Structures are given as C-alpha cells and as structure tokens.
Amino acid sequence: MSEGKARRDPAGFEAKRREILRAATRAFARKGFTGTRVGDIAKEAGIAYGLIYHYFENKDDILHQLFEQMWGVSLKVIEGIEAQGGSLEDKLRGIAGFFLEAWRLEPDTVEVVMKEVLRSPKFLEADNLDAFRGLFTALEGIFEGHRDELREGTQPKLIAILFLGALEILLTGMVARELLGTDADSIEQSRDALVDTFLRGIARS
C-alpha cells in the first residue's frame, strides 16, 4: 500500500498493521525474535515480503510496536481501575487479574513481550523505558493514594516496584506452562494468592 493510499484509508492501513502484528507475535512465539525473519512474518500473514516495509521499518520496529501496544493497553487499564475507586486490595486484584487474564487469552503476546523485551537488552532502549515508566508511575500513584491503608514508613515507589516484580515472576510461571495452571479457576487463585500474600505476607502474626 502506498503512503497516499494509507492516508486515504487510515482504517484499512491500521487493520493491516494489526494483522501483521498478530502474525509476527505467532512467529516470534514459535521461533523467537532472533530466529524469525521478516520473510517468516510475511508468510505467516499471507502477504508479500516487501509489503511488510510499507507498515513497519524492520523487524525491530515490529517488536517495539508489540511492546508499546501491550503497555499502552495496560496503562489505560490501570488508570481505569484507579478511576473506578475502591480499596487498595480491590485495585490490586483488578490489575493482577488483567495481566493474568491477558496471558490466558493472548499467551503468545505476553510470552513474546516477556521473553523478547522485558528480559532482554531491548528493554533498556529509551522508548521501552519511557513506556514502562508511565505504567510504573500510575501504579505508584495508586499506592500513594492509599497511604492510609499502608504501614507507617512504607514507600509507594518501592512497593510499586515490588508488586510489579511479583507479578512478573507469576507471569513467568504461566509462560513456563509447567509451573502453574492456566485455566480460569487457576488464574483466579493465582491472582488472589499474589494480592493476599503481597498485602498480608506469609509469616504468622
């Protein structure tokens, strides 16, 4: 599609980009980012090799767009949960539930983002770090807004990092597939265990 056609049909252009992103996600999940060629993505999408470059600069751009898309949706969800109100526990259950449900519904996308971005040097690239900071800042704001529910001296920034770290490790267990169940009931149990343990600890009082 030419640049002129893209301007005349922006909806069609975006639809094709999303189709290519879905195809790339499947290819990356199956072969890994390094093992996947642009030709593999084109074949998965059922389009000509050269057509990829009408929508993306290169393979790195495709991976970046996948990460940005997931992180953008995640930020909107967190902001929406904050806007709905409720207790800190309600909000943390909502956030954890979103990420775990995303894994159940879109396992390839979550796996690719975790393996190929969060656990690679690509995460340290400026654009990726900026996207992460936005999500982290939103979560820190939730803890800051519930200081009355936290122990005295608790630092919202630090516990935001700890919560995201615990959630990432839980998702790692999901990605491994052999460590935790991935059916709806298991997802709910994992969500509740994460939030309950994070808020109340595991030691006897």
N, C-alpha and C positions, 0 to 999 in steps of 0.2 A: 504494500500500500504506500502510495506516495505521500509526502508531507501535506500536499494540498488536499488530497482525499481525506487524510486523517482529520484536517481542520473542518472539512465539510461533514464528516461523520464521526464526531468525537465518541459517541456511544459505541459505535462499531469498533473503533480503534481500541477503546478500553476493554471491550468484551474480548477481543483477540489477545490483548496483553494478559488478561486474567487466564485465558485458555492456555497460553504459553507458560505462565507461571505454574499452573496446575500440572502441566506436562513436565516441567523442569523439576517440580517437587517430587514427582514419582521417580524420575530418573536419578535425582540426587539421592533419594532414599534407597534406591536399589543398588547404585554403583558408587555412591559417594561423590562429593564435589570434584575431587581430583580425577577420578575415573570416568567422569561424564564429559563427553564432548558436545559442542554445540550441535553437531550433526545428530547426536543421540536425542537431544531435546526436540529438534525439528521432527525427527522420526516419530517420537512419542506424541507430538502434537499433530502429526499428519500434515505438515506443511513443508515447503521447500526450505533448504538450508539457509539460503540468503535472506529469506523473509524474516528470520529472527532479528536481523540487524535493522529492520525497519521499526522495531519495537524496543530493542534493548541494545546498548552499546557493545556488550560482550557477556560472557558467562558470569563474570564477577558482578556485573550490573544486575543480572537476574537474581543472584543470591542476595544481593543487597536489598533489592525490591521485595523479596520474600520476607526478609527480616523486618524491614520498615513497615510492611503491610501488617504483619502479625503484631508488632509492637504498637502500631497506631491503633489497631482494634483494642489491644489490651489496655492502652491508656484511656480510651473512651469508656471502656467497661468500668475501670477503677473510678474514673470521675463520675460515672453514672451511679455507682454504688455509694459513693460519698454523698451525692446529691439526694439520694433517697432517705438518708438519715438512718437512725437505728443505733444499736450499741456497737462497740468495737468488735465484739465477738461476731455479731451479725455481718459486719462488713468483711472481716477476715474470712468467714465462711463463704461469703459471696465471691471474694477474689480467688481463694483457693479452688472453689468449685468451678469457676470459669476456666482456669488453666487446666484442671484435671479433665473437665468435660471436653475442652478443646482437644486434648490428647485422645480421648475416646472417639470423637467424631472425625478429627483430622490428624491421625497419628503420623502420617508422612510429613506434614508441615511442621509439627512440633519436633519430630526427630531431626529433621534437616536443620532447623534453627538451632537446636541444642548442640548437635554434633558439629555442624559446619560453621557456626558463627560463635555461639557463646563459649565453646570450648576450643576455639582456635584464635590465632593472632588477628584474624579479621575483626574480632570483637573490639580490638583496641583502635580500629580506624575511627576517625573523628565523627563521621556521620552515625555510625553504630553507637558510639558512646553518647552522643547527643540524644539519640532516641531512648537509650536506657536511662539517662539522667531524668528525662521527662517522666518516665514511669516511676522511677525511684522517688522523685520529688513529690509526686501525687500520693504515694504510699506513706512517705514521711509526714505529709500533711494530715493524713488520717490519724496517725499516732499522735501528732501534735494536738489535734482537735479533741483527743480523748485522754488528755493528761490526767483527768480526774479519775480515770479507771486504771491508771498505771501506778506501780510502786514509786515512792518518792525517790528522786535521783535518776529515774530511767530516762535515757536519751532517745528521743524519737528517731534520730538519724541512725543510730546504732541498731535499734531493734528493727528498723525497716530493712537494713542490710541482712540481719539475721533471719527475718521472715522470708525474704526473697531467697536466701541461701537454702533454708529448709525446704521451700517449695521446689527449688531447682533439683535438690537431691531426690525428693519424692518423684519428680517427673523423670529423673534418670532411672529410677527403679521401674517406672512404667515403660520407658523406652527399651530397657533390657528385656522386657516381656516375661522373663522367667522369675522375676523377683516379686511382683505384685499382680494381683488380679486386675483385669481391665474391664470387667462387666460393670453395669450401672451400680449395683449394690456395693461392689468393692471400691469403686470410685468414691461413693458417698462415705464409706467407712474410712477410707484414706484421708479424705477431706476433714472429717470430724476429728480423727486422731491427730492430724497435723495441728489444727487450731487448738484443740484441747491441751495437747502437750505444750504447745508454744505459750499459751496463756497461763497454764497452771503448773507446768513442769511434771516430772515423773517421781520426784522424791516424796516420801511421806511427810505430811506436815506435822 
